[in-house]
């Protein structure tokens, strides 16, 4: 199938913006933790005679996103009415943008595995209002019914539309991952799919590998995680290929992803733009975006994740893989730099320290944060303690396994690694005389492994190393143990 057909994917991402108030009224946008229908007013309830007022902060964030995605910012934009009847749309229309979006013609660099970097085109980034939330219920012995929570109606919603440039579910996943990271870096959105602040609809079609003409497009909805998007695209690719192989027609339609069944199901035939009867919003004048406004927003753009990753490779000698993992989260990248800026981290071998810090952040720290459901902001130990732990490992005072025990205790209590290691008796024995005594005991008490080694079975030494570690209760420096054992055994030959 991979040789016969080419998959063509474009994504439409809706992301709620981080503003304190709604898009066209002063109601609070904090609907997530509010009682139903408590963040409402005549404007977001769609009452007759009320007038919308544009939230400038929301426009700022769309401009910021557009610049981060290498878009052209329109010198003048406007809002339009998108007309469709649905219970969660009290006005009977949605204020959106049609023909003159705020940002257009951008691109986003993605990379899958060891493949070359690829640029996915960004068609447009525009601004609209979110709709209310419908809650469907059915009592055990009654008729099904729906409830309407208007709190979400009017929350600023940014839509980012890509070109159909992705050729696999893997590329789509990479695109979403990088896009979410950028939105979080610039403070535009929490971009949390599970909470609904980051939603994705996927358009997918198949075409014969030898042609350039697009196939019939199918839109997939109801995906609430990156995993769901990936799995839905994999399923839909196989479904369409099977239809084409059987000589059947693919219908242009909207399909929903059913998570528990792992399938897409038909929902409705696909509407076209004309079905929405767009026309300019009569209650809002066109909005001029002067160059001075764009320049002001540009000056506030932070270093973006891909730029930061490149810097980590050049400045700290990290691998591209590790640098990408560190910079995927701004919070994690900020913490890495905070640790590296601590005076205790200064050393002649900066790259070695950076590699160690990176490994501990991406490994044990990430594991503990996940296990205890905490964030880096919750850490109690100081950055100098983080560096102190690494120094104890470098000096041979702690083995890697001991260090993990100490680090977990640091995580729980905020104590220093030196005090924790001392109080728990975890200081590694590097005293040659003490280790030598245990080595002699191991040799004297295990004549068969000794004979095996002397007879040419080099791997037998590992058993003897284990015996020394048992005698010293795991505290002996493994390298010193191995060196002393080899020296003594070789002298017996």
C-alpha positions as CSV (number, residue, x, y, z in Angstrom):
1,X,0.0,0.0,0.0
2,X,2.9,2.4,0.8
3,X,4.1,2.0,-2.8
4,X,0.7,2.1,-4.4
5,X,-0.8,5.2,-2.7
6,X,0.5,8.4,-1.2
7,X,-1.2,9.7,2.0
8,X,-2.0,13.4,2.0
9,X,-2.8,15.1,5.4
10,X,-3.7,18.6,6.4
11,X,-4.5,19.6,10.0
12,X,-6.9,22.2,11.4
13,X,-6.0,23.1,15.0
14,X,-8.2,25.1,17.3
15,X,-6.5,26.5,20.4
16,X,-8.0,28.6,23.2
17,X,-6.1,31.7,23.9
18,X,-4.7,32.7,27.3
19,X,-6.7,35.8,28.0
20,X,-8.5,36.8,31.2
21,X,-11.7,37.8,29.4
22,X,-13.7,36.5,26.5
23,X,-13.3,37.5,22.9
24,X,-16.1,40.1,22.6
25,X,-17.3,40.7,26.1
26,X,-15.7,41.3,29.6
27,X,-16.8,37.9,31.0
28,X,-14.0,35.9,32.6
29,X,-12.6,33.2,30.3
30,X,-11.9,30.8,33.3
31,X,-14.8,28.6,32.5
32,X,-13.0,25.3,33.3
33,X,-13.4,25.6,37.1
34,X,-16.6,27.6,37.2
35,X,-20.1,26.5,38.0
36,X,-22.2,26.1,34.8
37,X,-23.6,29.4,33.3
38,X,-21.8,31.7,35.8
39,X,-19.4,33.3,33.3
40,X,-22.1,34.8,31.1
41,X,-23.6,38.1,30.0
42,X,-26.0,39.3,27.3
43,X,-23.2,39.4,24.7
44,X,-22.1,35.8,25.0
45,X,-25.6,34.6,25.5
46,X,-26.6,36.1,22.2
47,X,-29.2,38.5,23.4
48,X,-30.7,40.9,20.8
49,X,-29.3,44.4,20.6
50,X,-26.0,43.8,22.2
51,X,-22.7,44.8,20.6
52,X,-19.3,42.9,20.6
53,X,-16.0,44.6,21.4
54,X,-12.7,43.1,20.2
55,X,-10.3,41.7,22.9
56,X,-6.9,43.3,21.9
57,X,-4.9,40.7,23.9
58,X,-6.4,37.9,21.8
59,X,-5.3,39.7,18.6
60,X,-1.8,40.2,20.1
61,X,-1.6,36.4,20.7
62,X,-2.6,35.6,17.1
63,X,-0.1,38.0,15.7
64,X,2.5,36.5,18.0
65,X,1.6,33.0,16.8
66,X,1.7,34.1,13.2
67,X,5.2,35.5,13.7
68,X,6.4,32.3,15.4
69,X,5.1,30.3,12.4
70,X,6.9,32.6,9.9
71,X,3.6,34.0,8.6
72,X,2.8,37.3,6.9
73,X,0.7,39.5,9.1
74,X,-2.2,41.2,7.3
75,X,-2.1,45.0,7.5
76,X,-5.8,45.0,7.7
77,X,-8.1,42.3,8.9
78,X,-11.8,41.9,9.6
79,X,-14.4,39.6,11.3
80,X,-17.1,37.7,9.5
81,X,-20.3,35.9,10.5
82,X,-20.2,32.2,9.9
83,X,-23.9,31.1,9.8
84,X,-25.0,27.7,10.9
85,X,-27.8,26.5,13.2
86,X,-26.7,24.4,16.2
87,X,-27.8,24.3,19.8
88,X,-24.4,25.4,21.2
89,X,-24.5,28.6,19.1
90,X,-27.1,30.9,20.7
91,X,-26.8,33.6,18.1
92,X,-27.3,31.3,15.2
93,X,-23.9,32.4,13.9
94,X,-20.2,32.5,15.0
95,X,-18.0,35.5,14.7
96,X,-15.0,34.3,12.9
97,X,-12.7,35.3,10.0
98,X,-13.1,34.3,6.4
99,X,-11.2,35.9,3.6
100,X,-8.8,38.2,5.5
101,X,-7.2,36.3,8.4
102,X,-4.7,37.9,10.7
103,X,-1.8,35.8,9.6
104,X,-1.2,33.7,6.5
105,X,1.4,31.9,4.3
106,X,3.7,30.6,7.0
107,X,5.6,27.3,7.6
108,X,6.6,25.0,10.4
109,X,9.7,22.8,10.3
110,X,9.2,19.2,11.4
111,X,11.3,16.1,11.5
112,X,10.5,12.4,11.9
113,X,13.2,10.1,13.1
114,X,16.4,10.4,11.0
115,X,14.6,11.9,8.0
116,X,15.5,15.3,6.7
117,X,13.8,18.3,8.1
118,X,10.6,19.2,6.3
119,X,8.6,22.4,6.1
120,X,4.8,22.2,6.4
121,X,3.0,25.2,5.0
122,X,0.7,27.2,7.2
123,X,-2.2,28.4,5.2
124,X,-3.7,30.8,7.8
125,X,-4.1,31.7,11.4
126,X,-7.3,33.4,12.3
127,X,-9.4,34.4,15.3
128,X,-12.9,33.5,16.3
129,X,-15.1,32.8,19.3
130,X,-15.6,29.4,20.9
131,X,-19.1,27.9,21.3
132,X,-21.1,26.8,24.3
133,X,-20.8,23.2,25.7
134,X,-23.5,20.6,25.2
135,X,-23.8,17.9,27.8
136,X,-25.8,14.9,26.6
137,X,-27.5,12.7,29.2
138,X,-29.8,9.8,29.5
139,X,-31.5,8.6,32.7
140,X,-31.9,4.9,33.2
141,X,-35.7,5.0,32.7
142,X,-36.2,8.3,30.9
143,X,-35.8,10.1,27.6
144,X,-32.4,11.3,26.6
145,X,-31.8,15.1,27.0
146,X,-29.1,17.7,26.7
147,X,-27.9,20.5,28.9
148,X,-26.3,23.7,27.8
149,X,-23.3,25.4,29.6
150,X,-22.7,28.8,28.1
151,X,-19.5,29.5,30.1
152,X,-17.3,28.5,27.2
153,X,-19.2,30.6,24.6
154,X,-17.2,33.5,23.5
155,X,-13.8,32.3,24.8
156,X,-11.1,33.5,22.2
157,X,-10.3,30.6,19.8
158,X,-7.4,30.6,17.4
159,X,-7.5,28.4,14.3
160,X,-4.3,27.3,12.6
161,X,-4.8,25.7,9.2
162,X,-1.9,23.8,7.6
163,X,-1.4,23.0,3.9
164,X,-1.9,19.4,2.9
165,X,1.9,18.8,3.2
166,X,2.1,15.9,5.6
167,X,2.5,12.4,4.1
168,X,2.1,10.1,7.1
169,X,0.5,9.9,10.5
170,X,4.0,10.2,12.0
171,X,4.5,13.6,10.3
172,X,1.2,14.7,11.6
173,X,2.1,13.8,15.1
174,X,5.5,15.6,14.8
175,X,3.7,18.7,13.5
176,X,1.2,18.7,16.5
177,X,4.0,18.2,19.0
178,X,6.1,21.0,17.7
179,X,3.1,23.4,17.3
180,X,1.9,22.7,20.8
181,X,5.4,23.4,22.2
182,X,5.6,26.7,20.3
183,X,2.2,27.9,21.6
184,X,3.2,27.1,25.1
185,X,6.6,28.8,24.7
186,X,5.0,32.1,23.5
187,X,2.3,32.0,26.2
188,X,-0.5,31.9,23.6
189,X,-2.3,28.8,25.0
190,X,-2.1,26.0,27.6
191,X,-2.5,23.8,24.5
192,X,-3.9,20.9,26.6
193,X,-5.8,18.5,24.4
194,X,-7.4,16.6,27.3
195,X,-8.9,19.9,28.6
196,X,-10.1,21.0,25.2
197,X,-7.9,24.0,24.9
198,X,-6.1,22.4,21.9
199,X,-8.3,20.5,19.4
200,X,-7.4,19.0,16.1
201,X,-9.4,18.1,13.0
202,X,-7.6,16.1,10.3
203,X,-8.2,16.1,6.6
204,X,-6.9,13.0,4.9
205,X,-7.0,11.6,1.3
206,X,-5.1,9.0,-0.7
207,X,-3.9,9.3,-4.3
208,X,-2.0,7.0,-6.6
209,X,1.7,7.5,-5.9
210,X,2.3,8.4,-9.6
211,X,-0.1,11.3,-9.6
212,X,-0.2,14.9,-8.2
213,X,-3.9,15.3,-8.2
214,X,-5.5,15.2,-4.7
215,X,-7.9,12.4,-3.8
216,X,-11.3,12.8,-2.2
217,X,-10.8,14.5,1.2
218,X,-12.3,13.1,4.4
219,X,-12.4,15.1,7.7
220,X,-11.9,13.3,11.0
221,X,-13.2,14.8,14.3
222,X,-13.6,13.8,17.9
223,X,-9.9,13.2,18.7
224,X,-8.8,14.3,22.2
225,X,-5.2,13.2,22.3
226,X,-2.1,13.0,20.1
227,X,-2.4,9.3,20.3
228,X,-6.0,9.5,19.1
229,X,-5.0,11.7,16.1
230,X,-2.2,9.2,15.1
231,X,-4.4,6.1,15.5
232,X,-7.3,7.7,13.6
233,X,-5.1,8.6,10.7
234,X,-3.5,5.2,10.6
235,X,-7.0,3.6,10.5
236,X,-8.4,6.0,7.9
237,X,-5.3,5.4,5.7
238,X,-6.0,1.7,5.7
239,X,-9.8,2.2,5.2
240,X,-9.4,4.4,2.2
241,X,-6.8,2.1,0.6
242,X,-9.1,-0.9,1.0
243,X,-11.9,1.0,-0.7
244,X,-9.6,2.1,-3.6
245,X,-8.3,-1.4,-4.0
246,X,-11.9,-2.7,-4.3
247,X,-12.8,-0.1,-6.9
248,X,-15.2,1.7,-4.5
249,X,-15.8,5.4,-4.3
250,X,-14.6,7.5,-1.3
251,X,-17.2,10.0,-0.2
252,X,-16.3,13.5,0.9
253,X,-17.6,13.5,4.4
254,X,-17.0,14.2,8.1
255,X,-16.1,11.1,10.1
256,X,-15.8,10.7,13.9
257,X,-13.1,8.8,15.7
258,X,-14.5,6.2,18.2
259,X,-11.7,5.7,20.7
260,X,-13.0,2.5,22.4
261,X,-13.5,0.7,19.0
262,X,-10.5,2.2,17.2
263,X,-12.5,3.1,14.1
264,X,-13.9,6.2,12.3
265,X,-17.6,6.4,11.6
266,X,-19.5,8.5,9.2
267,X,-21.2,11.6,10.7
268,X,-22.3,13.8,7.8
269,X,-21.6,14.8,4.3
270,X,-18.9,17.5,4.1
271,X,-20.1,21.1,4.0
272,X,-18.5,23.6,1.7
273,X,-17.6,27.2,2.7
274,X,-20.7,28.5,0.8
275,X,-22.9,26.6,3.1
276,X,-21.9,28.9,6.0
277,X,-23.1,32.0,4.1
278,X,-20.1,34.1,5.3
279,X,-20.6,37.9,5.3
280,X,-18.7,40.7,7.1
281,X,-19.6,41.2,10.7
282,X,-21.7,44.4,10.6
283,X,-21.1,45.2,14.3
284,X,-17.3,45.3,14.1
285,X,-15.3,47.6,11.8
286,X,-12.2,46.3,9.9
287,X,-9.1,46.2,12.1
288,X,-5.8,47.9,11.0
289,X,-2.6,46.1,12.1
290,X,0.1,48.7,11.8
291,X,3.8,47.8,11.5
292,X,4.5,49.3,14.8
293,X,2.1,46.9,16.4
294,X,3.7,44.0,14.7
295,X,7.2,45.2,15.7
296,X,6.1,45.5,19.4
297,X,4.8,41.9,19.4
298,X,7.9,40.7,17.6
299,X,10.1,42.2,20.3
300,X,8.3,40.1,22.9
301,X,8.8,36.7,21.2
302,X,11.0,34.4,23.3
303,X,13.6,32.0,21.9
304,X,11.6,29.3,20.3
305,X,12.1,25.6,21.0
306,X,13.9,24.7,17.7
307,X,16.2,27.6,18.0
308,X,16.9,26.7,21.6
309,X,17.6,23.1,20.7
310,X,20.2,24.2,18.2
311,X,21.9,26.4,20.8
312,X,22.1,23.6,23.3
313,X,23.8,21.4,20.7
314,X,26.3,24.2,19.9
315,X,26.8,25.6,23.4
316,X,26.6,22.5,25.6
317,X,27.6,19.7,23.2
318,X,24.3,17.9,23.7
319,X,23.0,15.5,21.0
320,X,20.2,16.8,18.9
321,X,17.9,14.1,20.4
322,X,18.6,15.2,24.0
323,X,18.3,18.9,23.1
324,X,15.0,18.3,21.4
325,X,13.6,16.5,24.4
326,X,14.8,19.2,26.8
327,X,13.4,22.1,24.8
328,X,10.0,20.4,24.0
329,X,8.8,21.9,27.3
330,X,9.8,25.5,28.2
331,X,9.6,24.7,31.9
332,X,12.1,21.9,31.5
333,X,14.4,23.9,29.3
334,X,14.3,26.8,31.7
335,X,15.2,24.5,34.6
336,X,18.1,23.0,32.7
337,X,19.5,26.5,32.1
338,X,18.9,27.5,35.7
339,X,20.9,24.5,36.9
340,X,23.7,25.2,34.4
341,X,23.9,28.8,35.5
342,X,24.4,27.8,39.2
343,X,28.0,28.7,40.2
344,X,28.4,25.1,41.4
345,X,28.2,23.9,37.8
346,X,31.2,25.8,36.7
347,X,33.9,23.4,35.6
348,X,36.5,23.0,32.9
349,X,34.4,20.2,31.3
350,X,31.1,22.1,30.8
351,X,29.9,19.7,28.2
352,X,30.3,16.7,30.6
353,X,28.3,18.5,33.3
354,X,25.6,19.5,30.8
355,X,25.3,15.9,29.6
356,X,24.9,14.7,33.2
357,X,22.4,17.3,34.1
358,X,20.4,16.5,30.9
359,X,20.4,12.8,31.6
360,X,19.2,13.3,35.2
361,X,16.4,15.7,34.1
362,X,15.2,13.5,31.3
363,X,15.6,10.3,33.3
364,X,15.1,10.2,37.1
365,X,13.6,13.7,37.5
366,X,11.0,13.1,34.8
367,X,10.1,9.7,36.3
368,X,9.7,11.1,39.8
369,X,7.6,14.1,38.6
370,X,5.3,11.7,36.7
371,X,5.1,9.2,39.6
372,X,4.2,11.9,42.2
373,X,2.1,14.1,39.8
374,X,4.2,17.2,40.4
375,X,5.9,19.8,38.2
376,X,9.4,21.3,38.2
377,X,7.9,24.3,40.0
378,X,7.2,22.0,42.9
379,X,10.9,21.0,43.4
380,X,12.2,21.6,46.9
381,X,15.9,21.0,46.5
382,X,18.2,23.7,45.3
383,X,20.1,23.7,42.0
384,X,23.4,23.5,43.8
385,X,22.2,20.3,45.3
386,X,21.6,18.9,41.9
387,X,25.1,19.8,40.8
388,X,26.4,18.4,44.2
389,X,24.9,15.0,43.4
390,X,26.6,14.9,40.1
391,X,29.9,15.9,41.7
392,X,29.6,13.0,44.2
393,X,29.1,10.6,41.3
394,X,32.1,12.0,39.4
395,X,34.3,11.7,42.5
396,X,33.3,8.1,43.0
397,X,31.6,8.9,46.4
398,X,28.3,7.6,45.0
399,X,27.6,4.8,42.6
400,X,24.8,5.4,40.0
401,X,22.4,3.2,42.0
402,X,23.2,4.9,45.2
403,X,22.8,8.3,43.5
404,X,19.3,7.4,42.4
405,X,18.3,6.6,46.0
406,X,19.8,9.9,47.2
407,X,18.1,11.8,44.4
408,X,14.7,10.4,45.3
409,X,15.2,11.4,48.9
410,X,16.3,14.9,47.7
411,X,13.1,15.0,45.6
412,X,10.9,14.1,48.6
413,X,12.6,16.2,51.3
414,X,14.7,18.9,49.6
415,X,17.8,17.9,51.6
416,X,21.4,18.1,50.4
417,X,22.9,15.0,48.7
418,X,25.9,14.9,51.1
419,X,23.7,14.8,54.2
420,X,21.3,12.3,52.7
421,X,24.1,10.0,51.6
422,X,25.8,10.2,55.0
423,X,22.6,9.7,57.1
424,X,21.6,6.6,55.0
425,X,25.0,5.1,54.9
426,X,25.3,5.4,51.2
427,X,28.8,6.7,50.8
428,X,30.7,4.5,48.4
429,X,33.8,2.8,49.7
430,X,36.8,3.9,47.6
431,X,39.4,3.2,50.3
432,X,41.7,0.6,48.6
433,X,42.7,-1.1,51.9
434,X,39.1,-1.7,52.8
435,X,38.1,-2.9,49.4
436,X,41.2,-5.1,49.2
437,X,40.1,-6.9,52.4
438,X,36.8,-7.7,50.9
439,X,38.5,-8.8,47.6
440,X,40.7,-11.3,49.6
441,X,37.6,-12.6,51.4
442,X,35.9,-13.2,48.1
443,X,38.8,-15.0,46.6
444,X,39.4,-17.2,49.7
445,X,35.7,-18.1,50.0
446,X,35.0,-19.0,46.3
447,X,37.7,-21.4,45.1
448,X,35.7,-22.7,42.1
449,X,35.1,-19.3,40.4
450,X,38.8,-18.5,41.1
451,X,39.8,-21.8,39.4
452,X,37.5,-21.1,36.5
453,X,39.1,-17.7,35.9
454,X,42.6,-19.1,36.2
455,X,41.5,-21.7,33.7
456,X,40.7,-19.1,31.1
457,X,37.0,-18.3,31.8
458,X,37.3,-14.5,32.1
459,X,33.6,-14.0,32.8
460,X,34.0,-15.8,36.2
461,X,35.4,-12.6,37.6
462,X,31.9,-11.1,37.5
463,X,30.7,-13.6,40.2
464,X,33.6,-12.6,42.4
465,X,32.8,-8.8,41.9
466,X,29.3,-9.6,43.0
467,X,30.6,-11.3,46.1
468,X,32.7,-8.3,47.0
469,X,29.7,-6.0,46.6
470,X,27.7,-8.4,48.9
471,X,30.4,-8.3,51.5
472,X,30.5,-4.5,51.4
473,X,26.7,-4.2,51.2
474,X,26.9,-2.6,47.8
475,X,29.1,0.2,48.9
476,X,32.4,-0.7,47.3
477,X,33.5,1.2,44.2
478,X,32.8,-1.3,41.4
479,X,35.8,-0.1,39.3
480,X,38.2,-0.4,42.2
481,X,36.8,-3.9,43.0
482,X,37.2,-5.0,39.4
483,X,40.7,-3.7,39.1
484,X,41.9,-5.2,42.4
485,X,40.4,-8.6,41.6
486,X,42.0,-8.7,38.2
487,X,45.3,-7.7,39.6
488,X,45.3,-10.4,42.3
489,X,43.9,-13.2,40.1
490,X,46.4,-12.5,37.3
491,X,49.2,-12.6,39.8
492,X,48.1,-16.2,40.8
493,X,48.5,-17.5,37.2
